[in-house]
């Protein structure tokens, strides 16, 4: 993996997991120190994280880890439902046999998480699944749109799932998406994405207080 991609993944993981907290101010030097990467890949990562709504760059001050905004999160889900559906359908239609096999392997990983309840494994599988579907879909415009909001969604889940989430249900919903794409069934993939986003919306409503936690 290129160094700039490694730096981006490492910093995104720190933000998603709350190691870099919502609202926290950081400098380029801070991010070099906490990540162990050099300045060039960190600069690239900062811009990508800003594009994805996880960092806000402020001239002469540095960057702020974006606070969690519930309205913004709901708007991102509107985009996710449409674009993730498109990506899943396109991936199901265009995936090579190797890509299908990879997604079926990822689906097995999600099913294992329904038993282990391992949130760290869940986060890694989520990132792998998204990357695999984007590669298989082969649509750079949809990829840009989806990656622009997926980090926000992943952080919202990780920081709130222990109190409000059902990890088993989330893992199963992700497994259904990966399985449908891996089987090359575009219609089933679209249905699986709808099922996943339905649960994410339900979870979000619980976080903001409109539904009871975990049903």
FIBA-300955 format. One line per 10 residues: number of its first residue (from 0); for each residue x, y, z of C-alpha. Coordinates in steps of 0.1 Angstrom, whole numbers, plus 2048, in hexadecimal, padded with zeros to 3 digits. Layout:
REM FIBA-300955
NUM> X/Y/Z | ...
***
This chain:
REM FIBA-300955
0> 800/800/800 | 80E/823/7F7 | 819/837/816 | 7FF/852/810 | 7E4/837/811 | 7F3/827/831 | 7F3/84A/842 | 7CF/850/838 | 7C4/82E/845 | 7D6/832/866
10> 7C9/855/86C | 7A6/84B/862 | 7A7/82E/87A | 7B2/845/896 | 795/85D/88F | 77B/841/88A | 786/830/8AB | 786/850/8BE | 7AB/851/8C5 | 7AA/873/8B5
20> 78A/881/8C5 | 76E/895/8B4 | 776/8BA/8B8 | 79B/8B4/8BF | 7B4/8CC/8AF | 7D3/8BD/89F | 7F1/8CA/88C | 804/8B9/870 | 820/8B3/889 | 807/8A2/8A2
30> 7FB/88A/887 | 81F/882/87C | 827/879/8A0 | 808/864/8A8 | 809/851/887 | 82E/84D/881 | 82B/858/85D | 83F/873/84D | 831/895/843 | 82A/88F/81E
40> 812/872/822 | 802/883/840 | 7FB/8A2/82C | 7EA/88C/812 | 7D6/87A/82D | 7CB/89B/83D | 7BC/8A7/81C | 7AB/885/816 | 79D/885/839 | 790/8A9/834
50> 77F/89E/813 | 76F/882/827 | 761/899/842 | 777/88B/85E | 78F/8A9/860 | 789/8CF/85D | 7A8/8E2/851 | 7AB/905/85F | 7C6/91D/851 | 7E1/926/86A
60> 7D2/910/885 | 7D4/8EC/879 | 7B8/8D3/876 | 79B/8C9/88C | 78C/8A6/88E | 769/8AE/883 | 74F/8AD/89F | 732/894/89A | 714/8A5/88A | 6F4/891/88B
70> 6E4/8A4/86F | 702/89F/859 | 702/87A/861 | 6DE/876/855 | 6E7/888/835 | 704/871/82F | 6ED/853/833 | 6D7/862/817 | 6F5/861/800 | 700/83F/80D
80> 6DF/82E/805 | 6E0/839/7E1 | 705/836/7D9 | 70C/817/7ED | 6EF/806/7DB | 6FE/810/7BA | 721/804/7C4 | 713/7E3/7D1 | 6FF/7DC/7B1 | 71C/7E6/79A
90> 734/7D1/7AE | 71D/7B3/7AC | 71B/7B7/786 | 740/7BE/780 | 753/7AC/79A | 76D/792/78F | 76D/770/79D | 78A/779/7B4 | 778/798/7C0 | 758/783/7C7
100> 76D/76A/7DA | 77C/786/7EF | 75A/794/7F7 | 74D/772/801 | 76B/76E/818 | 763/790/827 | 73F/786/82C | 74C/767/840 | 760/77F/855 | 741/794/85D
110> 72E/775/867 | 74B/76B/87E | 747/78E/88F | 722/786/897 | 731/76C/8AF | 750/77D/8BB | 741/7A0/8BE | 764/7AE/8B5 | 75F/7D2/8AC | 784/7D7/8A1
120> 780/7BA/888 | 75E/7C9/87D | 76E/7EA/875 | 78A/7DA/861 | 771/7C4/84E | 75C/7E2/846 | 779/7F4/836 | 783/7D5/822 | 760/7D0/816 | 75C/7F3/80B
130> 77D/7F2/7F8 | 774/7D1/7E8 | 752/7DE/7DC | 761/7FE/7CF | 77C/7EC/7BB | 762/7D4/7AD | 749/7EF/7A4 | 764/802/790 | 752/824/792 | 769/83F/79D
140> 74D/859/7A2 | 739/842/7B8 | 758/839/7CB | 760/85E/7D3 | 73D/864/7DF | 73C/846/7F5 | 75E/84A/804 | 756/86E/80C | 73D/863/826 | 746/840/831
150> 761/84B/84A | 747/861/85C | 72E/844/85D | 748/82C/86A | 753/844/886 | 72F/84A/890 | 72A/824/894 | 74A/81D/8A7 | 746/839/8C0 | 721/830/8C7
160> 71D/80B/8C1 | 725/7FF/8E4 | 708/812/8F3 | 6EF/813/8D6 | 6FA/7F9/8BC | 6F3/7D4/8B5 | 715/7C8/8A9 | 707/7A6/89F | 6EC/7B6/88A | 704/7CF/879
170> 71D/7B3/871 | 701/79E/862 | 6F4/7BA/84D | 718/7C0/83F | 71C/79B/838 | 6FC/79B/824 | 709/7B7/80E | 72B/7A6/808 | 71A/785/801 | 702/793/7E8
180> 71E/7A5/7D5 | 734/786/7D8 | 718/771/7C8 | 714/78A/7AC | 6EF/791/7B5 | 6EA/7B6/7AE | 6C5/7B7/7BA | 6CD/7A5/7DA | 6EB/7BD/7DF | 6D5/7DB/7DD
190> 6BC/7CC/7F5 | 6D8/7C4/80D | 6E5/7E8/80C | 6C2/7F4/814 | 6C0/7DD/831 | 6E2/7E9/83E | 6D9/80E/83B | 6B7/808/84B | 6CA/7FB/86A | 6E3/817/869
200> 6C7/830/869 | 6B5/81E/886 | 6D6/81E/899 | 6DB/843/892 | 6B8/84B/89F | 6C0/838/8BF | 6E0/84D/8C3 | 6CE/86E/8C0 | 6B3/863/8D7 | 695/85C/8C1
210> 695/836/8C7 | 69F/820/8E5 | 6C3/812/8E3 | 6C6/7F0/8D3 | 6A1/7EF/8CB
***
